[in-house]
Amino acid sequence: DLSGSITTPDVKLNLGGDFIKESTATTFLRQRGYGWLLEVEDDDPEDNKPLLEELDIDLKDIYYKIRCVLMPMPSLGFNRQVVRDNPDFWGPLAVVLFFSMISLYGQFKVVSWIITIWIFGSLTIFLLARVLGGEVAYGQVLGVIGYSLLPLIVIAPVLLVVGSFEVVSTLIKLFGVFWAAYSAASLLVGEEFKTKKPLLIYPIFLLYIYFLSLYTGV
């Protein structure tokens, strides 16, 4: 007559001064070199970042750049060079998408046109600037051109109100285009261009005329 009992061995593991009771399965795995299966990784503080920080979105920086573009007068004291020297992607993209949304008028194709003109128009300005000897990166041009659409967004609701007055509407459109072009050109056209400034300012001006034509449906 065989009788008896099988009990779980009381195995304790010393971890940092605390004794933790292990089960038979745990001990079995550790003895055969499979203890790594039971290891739990510590949470990496990098994984707990807020979403905006994870996407590298700085709302204060974007707000400051928006003010720099909308108020390009040097007398206001803004450090406008931050728009060019510290380019970002999400701010200009948001401005371009917002301009696309107000330009819809039921024709969804205009959104793709505006984004395409933003990307390839900025590429054209970038290539022209480099050919003329300017030290500017494509990301900087992309950011400046994108942010400088803000004046056209500002005049959009005004055009809805005065649309029936052709002369007033034309003057407001010209004002918006000059405002946007001046804001972009004052950041991109530096002293390194010297006498070649008109060669870069002119295509920037034409680019914003084309943006406005996409908004008005011309």
Salt bridges, closest charged atoms under 4 A:
GLU22 OE2 - ARG30 NE 2.65
GLU46 OE1 - LYS49 NZ 2.94
ASP61 OD2 - LYS65 NZ 3.04
ASP88 OD1 - LYS65 NZ 2.77
GLU191 OE2 - LYS197 NZ 3.85
GLU192 OE2 - ARG84 NH2 3.65
